[in-house]
Amino acid sequence: MNTSSAEQIKLPSILDVKFLEDSISVGLSDGRTIIVPLAWYPKLATAQKKQLGRFEISPSGYGIHWPDLDEDLSVYGFFYPQQTPP
């Protein structure tokens, strides 16, 4: 059976996404809110507000996709980044 890394380690799912002046706020199912600078994600940092507002939370709740920007973020990536943000 194939399961995602997020499911194997029981990460919370994404409930909502909001944009603050220079950051993204992600509300999680366990009550936590993650706030990170948009500068960490160049495609999001340079996007227009309309493009930022057009996102989809994956059916599993573990990812966010911006079809206009071809950008994806995940809960796993918030907790376990592959590299140090700029």
DSSP file (Angstrom, degrees, kcal/mol; ACC not computed):
  #  RESIDUE AA STRUCTURE BP1 BP2  ACC     N-H-->O    O-->H-N    N-H-->O    O-->H-N    TCO  KAPPA ALPHA  PHI   PSI    X-CA   Y-CA   Z-CA
    1    1 A M              0   0    0      0, 0.0     2,-0.5     0, 0.0     0, 0.0   0.000 360.0 360.0 360.0 131.2    0.0    0.0    0.0
    2    2 A N        +     0   0    0      0, 0.0     2,-0.3     0, 0.0     0, 0.0  -0.763 360.0 171.8 -89.9 127.7    1.4    3.4   -0.9
    3    3 A T        -     0   0    0     -2,-0.5     2,-0.0     3,-0.0     0, 0.0  -0.977  31.4-112.4-132.6 149.7    1.1    6.1    1.7
    4    4 A S     >  -     0   0    0     -2,-0.3     4,-2.0     1,-0.1     5,-0.1  -0.319  27.9-112.5 -75.6 162.0    2.5    9.6    1.7
    5    5 A S  H  > S+     0   0    0      1,-0.2     4,-1.8     2,-0.2     5,-0.1   0.883 118.7  57.2 -58.5 -38.6    5.2   10.7    4.1
    6    6 A A  H  4>S+     0   0    0      1,-0.2     5,-2.3     2,-0.2     4,-0.4   0.892 108.1  45.9 -61.6 -40.2    2.7   13.1    5.7
    7    7 A E  H >45S+     0   0    0      1,-0.2     3,-0.6     3,-0.2    -1,-0.2   0.867 108.9  55.8 -71.2 -35.5    0.4   10.1    6.4
    8    8 A Q  H 3<5S+     0   0    0     -4,-2.0    -1,-0.2     1,-0.2    -2,-0.2   0.858 116.3  35.2 -66.2 -35.7    3.2    7.9    7.8
    9    9 A I  T 3<5S-     0   0    0     -4,-1.8    -1,-0.2    -5,-0.1    -2,-0.2   0.311 110.5-119.3-104.0   9.3    4.2   10.5   10.4
   10   10 A K  T < 5 -     0   0    0     -3,-0.6    -3,-0.2    -4,-0.4    -4,-0.1   0.918  41.9-178.6  60.0  51.9    0.7   11.8   11.1
   11   11 A L      < -     0   0    0     -5,-2.3    -1,-0.1    -6,-0.1    65,-0.1  -0.486  32.0-103.4 -75.6 152.5    1.1   15.4   10.1
   12   12 A P        -     0   0    0      0, 0.0     2,-0.2     0, 0.0    -1,-0.1  -0.364  37.0-117.3 -70.7 157.7   -1.9   17.7   10.5
   13   13 A S        -     0   0    0      1,-0.1    16,-2.4    -2,-0.1     2,-0.4  -0.563  27.2-100.6 -94.7 162.6   -3.9   18.7    7.5
   14   14 A I  E     +A   28   0A   0     47,-4.0    14,-0.2    14,-0.2    49,-0.1  -0.684  36.7 172.8 -84.3 128.2   -4.3   22.2    6.0
   15   15 A L  E     -     0   0A   0     12,-3.3     2,-0.3    -2,-0.4    13,-0.2   0.773  63.8  -0.4-102.5 -38.4   -7.7   23.8    6.9
   16   16 A D  E     -A   27   0A   0     11,-1.3    11,-2.4     2,-0.0     2,-0.4  -0.992  52.4-150.1-153.4 159.2   -7.1   27.3    5.5
   17   17 A V  E     +A   26   0A   0     -2,-0.3     2,-0.3     9,-0.2     9,-0.2  -0.999  18.5 175.6-133.1 130.8   -4.7   29.6    3.8
   18   18 A K  E     -A   25   0A   0      7,-2.8     7,-3.2    -2,-0.4     2,-0.5  -0.957  22.0-136.1-133.8 152.9   -4.5   33.4    4.3
   19   19 A F  E     -A   24   0A   0     -2,-0.3     5,-0.2     5,-0.2     2,-0.1  -0.947  17.4-170.9-113.4 127.1   -2.1   36.0    3.0
   20   20 A L        -     0   0    0      3,-2.4     3,-0.2    -2,-0.5     5,-0.0  -0.328  51.5 -74.3 -97.2-173.8   -0.8   38.7    5.2
   21   21 A E  S    S-     0   0    0      1,-0.2     3,-0.0    -2,-0.1    -2,-0.0   0.918 123.6  -3.6 -52.6 -52.8    1.2   41.7    4.0
   22   22 A D  S    S+     0   0    0     16,-0.0    16,-2.3     2,-0.0    17,-0.5   0.073 126.2  59.3-129.9  23.6    4.5   39.8    3.3
   23   23 A S  E     - B   0  37A   0     14,-0.3    -3,-2.4    -3,-0.2     2,-0.4  -0.933  68.2-121.8-147.9 168.6    3.7   36.3    4.6
   24   24 A I  E     -AB  19  36A   0     12,-2.8    12,-2.1    -2,-0.3     2,-0.5  -0.950  20.4-156.4-115.2 136.7    1.5   33.3    4.2
   25   25 A S  E     -AB  18  35A   0     -7,-3.2    -7,-2.8    -2,-0.4     2,-0.5  -0.962   7.3-168.5-116.5 124.5   -0.5   31.9    7.1
   26   26 A V  E     -AB  17  34A   0      8,-3.1     8,-2.6    -2,-0.5     2,-0.4  -0.955   9.6-150.5-119.5 116.9   -1.6   28.3    7.1
   27   27 A G  E     -AB  16  33A   0    -11,-2.4   -12,-3.3    -2,-0.5   -11,-1.3  -0.724  17.6-154.7 -86.9 131.1   -4.1   27.0    9.6
   28   28 A L  E >   -A   14   0A   0      4,-3.0     3,-1.8    -2,-0.4   -14,-0.2  -0.692  25.9-114.9-110.0 159.4   -3.7   23.3   10.5
   29   29 A S  T 3  S+     0   0    0    -16,-2.4   -15,-0.1     1,-0.3    -1,-0.1   0.663 112.3  60.5 -66.6 -17.3   -6.1   20.7   11.8
   30   30 A D  T 3  S-     0   0    0    -17,-0.2    -1,-0.3     2,-0.1     3,-0.1   0.345 122.5-100.5 -92.8   8.0   -4.3   20.4   15.1
   31   31 A G  S <  S+     0   0    0     -3,-1.8    -2,-0.1     1,-0.3     2,-0.1   0.238  83.2 125.6  96.9 -14.2   -4.9   24.1   16.0
   32   32 A R        -     0   0    0     -5,-0.1    -4,-3.0     1,-0.0     2,-0.4  -0.415  46.0-152.3 -76.6 155.0   -1.5   25.4   15.0
   33   33 A T  E     -B   27   0A   0     -6,-0.2     2,-0.5    -2,-0.1    -6,-0.2  -0.999   4.6-154.5-126.5 128.2   -1.0   28.2   12.5
   34   34 A I  E     -B   26   0A   0     -8,-2.6    -8,-3.1    -2,-0.4     2,-0.5  -0.886  10.2-172.5-102.1 129.2    2.2   28.4   10.5
   35   35 A I  E     +B   25   0A   0     -2,-0.5   -10,-0.2   -10,-0.2    -2,-0.0  -0.985  10.6 168.7-124.0 121.7    3.3   31.8    9.2
   36   36 A V  E     -B   24   0A   0    -12,-2.1   -12,-2.8    -2,-0.5     2,-0.1  -0.955  39.0 -98.2-131.2 150.4    6.2   32.1    6.8
   37   37 A P  E >   -B   23   0A   0      0, 0.0     3,-1.5     0, 0.0   -14,-0.3  -0.399  21.4-135.4 -66.3 139.4    7.6   34.9    4.7
   38   38 A L  G >  S+     0   0    0    -16,-2.3     3,-2.3     1,-0.3     7,-0.6   0.785 101.1  75.8 -62.3 -26.2    6.5   35.0    1.1
   39   39 A A  G 3  S+     0   0    0    -17,-0.5    -1,-0.3     1,-0.3   -16,-0.1   0.744  83.0  66.3 -58.8 -22.9   10.2   35.8    0.3
   40   40 A W  G <  S+     0   0    0     -3,-1.5    -1,-0.3     1,-0.2    -2,-0.2   0.715 103.8  47.9 -69.3 -19.3   10.9   32.1    1.0
   41   41 A Y  S X> S-     0   0    0     -3,-2.3     4,-2.5    -4,-0.2     3,-0.9  -0.835  72.3-168.1-126.0  90.6    8.9   31.2   -2.1
   42   42 A P  H 3> S+     0   0    0      0, 0.0     4,-1.7     0, 0.0    -1,-0.1   0.815  85.9  55.0 -52.7 -38.8    9.9   33.4   -5.0
   43   43 A K  H 34 S+     0   0    0      1,-0.2     4,-0.3     2,-0.2    -4,-0.1   0.901 114.3  41.1 -62.9 -38.5    6.9   32.5   -7.2
   44   44 A L  H X4 S+     0   0    0     -3,-0.9     3,-0.9    -6,-0.2    -1,-0.2   0.881 110.7  57.4 -74.5 -37.8    4.5   33.5   -4.5
   45   45 A A  H 3< S+     0   0    0     -4,-2.5    -2,-0.2    -7,-0.6    -1,-0.2   0.814 113.6  38.8 -63.4 -31.0    6.5   36.6   -3.6
   46   46 A T  T 3< S+     0   0    0     -4,-1.7    -1,-0.2    -5,-0.2    -2,-0.2   0.418  94.9 109.8-100.5   1.3    6.3   38.0   -7.1
   47   47 A A  S <  S-     0   0    0     -3,-0.9     2,-0.2    -4,-0.3    -3,-0.1  -0.364  71.6-111.6 -76.9 155.4    2.7   36.9   -7.8
   48   48 A Q     >  -     0   0    0      1,-0.1     4,-2.3    -2,-0.1     3,-0.4  -0.487  31.7-109.2 -78.9 156.8   -0.3   39.3   -8.1
   49   49 A K  H  > S+     0   0    0      1,-0.2     4,-2.3     2,-0.2     5,-0.1   0.876 120.0  55.3 -55.9 -39.4   -2.9   39.1   -5.3
   50   50 A K  H  > S+     0   0    0      1,-0.2     4,-0.6     2,-0.2    -1,-0.2   0.902 108.9  47.5 -61.8 -40.6   -5.4   37.6   -7.7
   51   51 A Q  H >4 S+     0   0    0     -3,-0.4     3,-0.8     1,-0.2    17,-0.2   0.897 110.9  51.2 -67.2 -40.8   -2.9   34.8   -8.5
   52   52 A L  H 3< S+     0   0    0     -4,-2.3    -2,-0.2     1,-0.2    -1,-0.2   0.890 107.4  53.7 -61.6 -39.3   -2.2   34.2   -4.8
   53   53 A G  H 3< S+     0   0    0     -4,-2.3     2,-1.1    -5,-0.2    -1,-0.2   0.614  91.9  78.9 -74.2 -11.8   -5.9   33.9   -4.0
   54   54 A R    <<  +     0   0    0     -3,-0.8    14,-0.5    -4,-0.6     2,-0.3  -0.715  67.6 129.5-100.5  84.5   -6.4   31.2   -6.6
   55   55 A F        -     0   0    0     -2,-1.1     2,-0.4    11,-0.2    11,-0.2  -0.866  45.0-142.5-131.1 163.9   -5.1   28.1   -4.8
   56   56 A E  E     -C   65   0B   0      9,-2.6     9,-2.7    -2,-0.3     2,-0.5  -0.997  10.1-141.1-129.8 131.7   -6.4   24.6   -4.1
   57   57 A I  E     -C   64   0B   0     -2,-0.4     7,-0.2     7,-0.2     5,-0.0  -0.811  39.0-109.5 -86.4 130.1   -5.9   22.6   -0.9
   58   58 A S    >   -     0   0    0      5,-2.5     3,-1.4    -2,-0.5     5,-0.1  -0.175  23.7-112.0 -59.7 152.6   -5.3   19.0   -2.0
   59   59 A P  T 3  S+     0   0    0      0, 0.0    -1,-0.1     0, 0.0    -2,-0.0   0.829 120.4  52.9 -55.1 -33.0   -8.0   16.5   -1.2
   60   60 A S  T 3  S-     0   0    0      1,-0.0    -2,-0.1   -47,-0.0    -3,-0.0   0.713 109.4-127.3 -75.4 -19.2   -5.8   14.8    1.4
   61   61 A G  S <  S+     0   0    0     -3,-1.4   -47,-4.0     2,-0.2    -1,-0.0   0.509  83.1 104.2  87.6   4.7   -5.2   18.2    3.1
   62   62 A Y  S    S+     0   0    0    -49,-0.2    13,-2.2    12,-0.1    14,-0.4   0.446  75.1  41.3-100.5   0.2   -1.5   17.9    3.0
   63   63 A G  E     - D   0  74B   0     11,-0.2    -5,-2.5    -5,-0.1     2,-0.4  -0.957  57.7-145.8-145.6 163.1   -0.7   20.3    0.1
   64   64 A I  E     -CD  57  73B   0      9,-2.9     9,-2.2    -2,-0.3     2,-0.4  -0.996  18.8-166.3-128.1 134.2   -1.5   23.6   -1.5
   65   65 A H  E     -CD  56  72B   0     -9,-2.7    -9,-2.6    -2,-0.4     7,-0.2  -0.980  13.5-162.0-127.0 134.3   -1.4   24.2   -5.3
   66   66 A W  E >>> - D   0  71B   0      5,-2.7     4,-1.4    -2,-0.4     5,-1.4  -0.909   7.4-170.4-110.4  99.2   -1.4   27.4   -7.3
   67   67 A P  T 345S+     0   0    0      0, 0.0     3,-0.2     0, 0.0    -1,-0.1   0.860  84.7  53.2 -62.0 -36.7   -2.4   26.5  -10.8
   68   68 A D  T 345S+     0   0    0    -14,-0.5   -16,-0.1   -17,-0.2   -13,-0.1   0.786 119.9  34.1 -67.5 -26.1   -1.6   29.9  -12.3
   69   69 A L  T <45S-     0   0    0     -3,-0.8    -1,-0.2   -18,-0.2     3,-0.1   0.508  98.6-129.6-106.7  -8.3    1.9   29.8  -10.8
   70   70 A D  T  <5 +     0   0    0     -4,-1.4     2,-0.4     1,-0.2    -2,-0.1   0.938  62.1 140.7  51.9  50.2    2.7   26.1  -11.1
   71   71 A E  E   < -D   66   0B   0     -5,-1.4    -5,-2.7   -28,-0.1     2,-0.4  -0.958  32.1-173.2-125.5 140.7    3.7   26.2   -7.4
   72   72 A D  E     -D   65   0B   0     -2,-0.4     2,-0.3    -7,-0.2    -7,-0.2  -0.999   3.2-177.4-135.2 137.3    3.1   23.6   -4.7
   73   73 A L  E     -D   64   0B   0     -9,-2.2    -9,-2.9    -2,-0.4     2,-0.3  -0.939  10.0-160.9-127.2 153.6    3.7   23.7   -0.9
   74   74 A S  E  >  -D   63   0B   0     -2,-0.3     4,-1.6   -11,-0.2   -11,-0.2  -0.931  31.6-122.4-134.1 158.2    3.1   20.9    1.6
   75   75 A V  H  > S+     0   0    0    -13,-2.2     4,-2.0    -2,-0.3     3,-0.3   0.917 116.3  56.0 -60.1 -44.0    2.7   20.5    5.3
   76   76 A Y  H  > S+     0   0    0    -14,-0.4     4,-3.0     1,-0.2    -1,-0.2   0.910 105.7  51.2 -55.7 -44.1    5.7   18.2    5.2
   77   77 A G  H  4 S+     0   0    0      1,-0.2    -1,-0.2     2,-0.2    -2,-0.2   0.826 106.4  54.4 -64.9 -32.9    7.8   20.9    3.6
   78   78 A F  H  < S+     0   0    0     -4,-1.6    -1,-0.2    -3,-0.3    -2,-0.2   0.908 118.8  33.8 -65.9 -40.9    6.8   23.4    6.3
   79   79 A F  H  < S+     0   0    0     -4,-2.0    -2,-0.2     1,-0.2    -1,-0.2   0.804 132.2  28.9 -84.7 -31.3    8.0   21.1    9.1
   80   80 A Y  S  < S-     0   0    0     -4,-3.0    -1,-0.2    -5,-0.2    -2,-0.1  -0.587  78.5-168.7-130.9  69.9   10.9   19.4    7.3
   81   81 A P        -     0   0    0      0, 0.0    -3,-0.1     0, 0.0    -4,-0.1  -0.302  19.8-141.8 -63.4 144.0   12.3   21.9    4.7
   82   82 A Q  S    S+     0   0    0      1,-0.1     2,-0.3    -5,-0.0    -5,-0.0   0.724  82.3  13.5 -77.7 -23.1   14.8   20.4    2.3
   83   83 A Q  S    S-     0   0    0      0, 0.0    -1,-0.1     0, 0.0    -3,-0.0  -0.958  91.3 -87.2-147.5 163.8   17.0   23.5    2.3
   84   84 A T        -     0   0    0     -2,-0.3    -2,-0.0     1,-0.1     0, 0.0  -0.603  50.3-116.2 -74.2 127.6   17.5   26.7    4.3
   85   85 A P              0   0    0      0, 0.0   -45,-0.1     0, 0.0    -1,-0.1  -0.230 360.0 360.0 -59.8 153.8   15.2   29.5    3.1
   86   86 A P              0   0    0      0, 0.0   -46,-0.1     0, 0.0    -2,-0.1   0.515 360.0 360.0 -61.8 360.0   16.9   32.5    1.6
